[in-house]
Amino acid sequence: MTTTEVSPRLTVDRLVAAARRLLVQGGTEAVVVREVARALSVAPSAMYKHVSGRDELLSHLVASCFAELAERCAQARDSIPYGRPRARLAAATEALRNWAIAHPAEFALLFANPRPVSPSPADAGPDGGYARFGAAFITIFVEARDVGRLRTNPQEDLTPRLRSQLRDAGEHWGLDAANMFPVVVGLQRMLGIVSVEVTGQLGWALHDPTDYVQTQLAELADNLLTPGP
């Protein structure tokens, strides 16, 4: 079978699917153009008609995983009626946690520090998976602000540089620095709690950390939102 016969059937989606299998089997270092080509039974040269190299391949993989995760979180959020930000946040957070537990390699790819690559500029745009993941949660905080349930941080307690950055980050959502602060705190702590569980770092004390993690996430929600559904 020649490369000419096979390469027209190649698509970015097929490349990403093969790359994801390699990621699950061997981690980020296993995702290289040569091995993806081998998995698809094509010559490496055929790959370069679709991606410029490993970085672009990884960018597509990051984008695909973010899109999948964003869809899961948004669906869980929207299974709860609007006006119940606590319940919607809990649903979206549990969806994130379940996805991370089911897909630890993909979770590490997206949230390991440093991440090997960032999503492409197109995917990081307003319609990309990266942006949609953030929106799945930020929209809940906007909702909480609108119904008077968001615990804010007084702007005078923020340094000028932090205040400026938060203001810029929240501009698209109509959130000022005081409103944006709990958004950043919430996402940072939520990802930290889930990451510690997924990477097995609680195993020294807990053979099943489920109850502990869920308690921590519930306490985080208490810190971000005022009492209510």
C-alpha positions in Angstrom: 0.0 0.0 0.0 1.5 3.3 -1.0 1.5 6.6 0.8 -0.4 8.1 -2.1 -3.2 5.6 -1.6 -3.5 6.2 2.1 -2.8 9.9 2.6 -6.0 11.2 1.1 -7.9 9.4 3.9 -5.9 11.2 6.5 -7.7 13.9 8.4 -6.7 16.0 11.4 -9.3 14.2 13.5 -7.6 10.8 12.6 -4.3 12.2 13.6 -5.6 13.5 16.9 -7.3 10.2 17.7 -4.0 8.3 17.1 -2.1 10.9 19.1 -4.5 10.6 21.9 -4.0 6.8 22.0 -0.3 7.3 22.2 -0.8 9.9 25.0 -2.8 7.4 27.1 -0.3 4.6 26.5 2.9 6.5 27.1 2.3 10.1 28.2 3.1 13.3 26.3 6.6 12.2 25.3 5.1 9.3 23.3 3.2 11.7 21.0 5.6 12.3 18.1 4.9 12.5 14.4 6.8 9.4 13.6 4.8 7.2 16.0 1.5 8.7 14.9 2.4 7.9 11.3 3.3 4.3 12.4 0.0 3.9 14.2 -1.8 5.0 11.0 0.4 3.0 8.7 1.5 5.9 6.7 4.8 7.5 5.9 5.7 10.5 8.2 5.9 12.7 5.2 2.1 12.2 4.7 1.5 13.8 8.1 3.0 17.1 7.1 0.2 17.7 4.7 -2.0 18.1 7.8 0.3 19.4 10.5 3.6 21.3 10.4 5.1 19.1 13.1 4.8 17.8 16.7 3.9 21.2 18.2 0.9 21.6 15.9 -0.1 18.0 16.4 -0.1 18.6 20.2 -2.0 21.8 19.8 -4.7 20.0 17.9 -4.8 17.3 20.7 -5.0 20.0 23.4 -7.8 21.7 21.5 -9.7 18.4 21.1 -9.5 17.5 24.7 -10.5 21.0 25.9 -13.5 20.8 23.5 -14.6 17.5 24.9 -14.1 18.6 28.5 -15.9 21.9 27.9 -18.9 20.0 26.4 -19.1 17.7 29.4 -19.0 20.6 31.9 -21.5 22.7 30.0 -23.9 19.9 29.7 -23.7 19.2 33.4 -24.1 22.9 34.2 -27.2 23.2 32.0 -28.8 20.1 33.5 -29.6 22.4 36.5 -32.0 25.3 35.9 -30.7 28.9 35.7 -30.9 30.8 39.0 -29.3 27.9 41.1 -25.6 28.8 40.8 -24.5 26.6 43.7 -26.0 23.5 42.1 -24.8 24.4 38.6 -21.3 25.0 39.9 -21.4 21.6 41.7 -22.6 19.8 38.6 -20.0 21.4 36.3 -17.2 20.7 38.9 -18.3 17.0 39.3 -18.2 16.7 35.5 -14.7 18.0 35.4 -13.7 15.6 38.2 -15.3 12.6 36.6 -13.6 13.4 33.3 -10.2 13.9 34.9 -10.5 10.5 36.8 -11.5 8.8 33.6 -8.8 10.5 31.5 -5.8 11.2 33.7 -3.4 11.4 30.8 -5.5 14.0 29.0 -6.0 15.9 32.2 -2.3 16.1 32.8 -1.8 17.3 29.2 -4.2 20.2 29.7 -3.3 21.2 33.2 0.2 20.0 33.9 2.7 22.9 34.6 4.2 23.7 32.2 1.9 22.5 29.5 3.9 21.3 26.5 2.0 23.5 24.1 -1.0 25.9 24.3 -4.1 25.7 22.1 -3.7 27.3 18.7 -4.8 31.0 18.4 -8.0 29.9 16.7 -8.9 27.4 19.4 -8.2 30.0 22.1 -10.7 32.3 20.4 -14.2 32.8 21.6 -15.5 29.7 19.9 -12.6 27.4 20.6 -12.6 24.5 23.1 -10.1 26.3 25.4 -12.4 29.3 25.7 -15.5 27.1 26.0 -14.0 25.3 29.0 -13.5 28.6 30.8 -16.9 29.8 29.8 -18.6 26.7 31.3 -17.5 28.0 34.7 -17.3 31.7 34.2 -20.9 31.9 33.1 -21.9 30.4 36.5 -20.0 33.2 38.3 -21.7 35.8 36.1 -25.0 34.3 37.0 -24.1 34.3 40.7 -23.2 38.0 40.4 -26.5 38.8 38.7 -28.6 37.1 41.4 -26.5 38.6 44.2 -24.8 35.4 45.3 -21.2 36.0 44.4 -18.8 36.7 47.3 -16.5 39.5 46.0 -13.2 40.8 47.1 -13.0 44.6 47.8 -11.0 46.2 45.0 -9.1 48.3 47.5 -7.7 45.0 48.9 -6.1 44.3 45.5 -2.7 45.6 44.4 -2.9 48.0 41.4 -1.2 45.5 39.1 -3.5 42.6 40.2 -6.6 44.8 39.9 -5.5 45.8 36.3 -5.0 42.2 35.2 -8.3 41.1 36.7 -10.2 44.0 35.1 -8.7 43.1 31.7 -9.5 39.4 32.2 -13.1 40.1 33.2 -13.9 42.7 30.6 -15.4 40.3 28.1 -17.8 39.0 30.8 -18.7 42.4 32.3 -16.9 41.4 35.5 -14.9 44.0 37.3 -11.8 43.2 39.3 -13.7 42.5 42.5 -16.0 40.1 40.7 -13.2 38.4 38.7 -11.1 37.7 41.8 -13.3 34.8 43.1 -13.5 33.4 39.5 -9.7 33.0 39.4 -9.5 31.7 43.0 -12.3 29.2 42.3 -10.8 27.8 39.1 -7.3 27.6 40.6 -8.4 25.9 43.8 -10.8 23.6 42.0 -8.2 22.4 39.5 -5.7 22.0 42.4 -8.1 19.8 44.5 -8.9 17.6 41.5 -5.3 17.4 40.4 -4.1 16.1 43.8 -6.8 13.4 43.6 -6.1 12.4 40.0 -2.4 12.1 40.5 -2.8 9.9 43.5 -1.1 12.3 45.9 -3.6 11.5 48.7 -2.9 7.8 48.7 -0.5 8.1 51.6 -3.5 8.8 53.8 -6.7 7.9 52.0 -7.3 4.7 49.9 -10.5 6.3 48.7 -10.4 10.1 48.7 -13.8 10.7 47.2 -15.5 11.9 50.4 -12.6 14.2 51.2 -12.4 15.7 47.8 -16.1 16.3 47.6 -16.0 18.0 51.0 -13.2 20.2 49.9 -15.1 21.2 46.7 -18.2 21.9 48.7 -16.2 24.1 51.2 -14.7 25.9 48.2 -18.2 26.7 46.9 -19.1 28.1 50.3 -16.2 30.4 50.1 -17.2 31.6 46.6 -21.0 31.9 46.9 -23.4 33.1 49.6 -25.9 30.5 50.9 -28.6 29.3 48.5 -29.3 26.8 45.8 
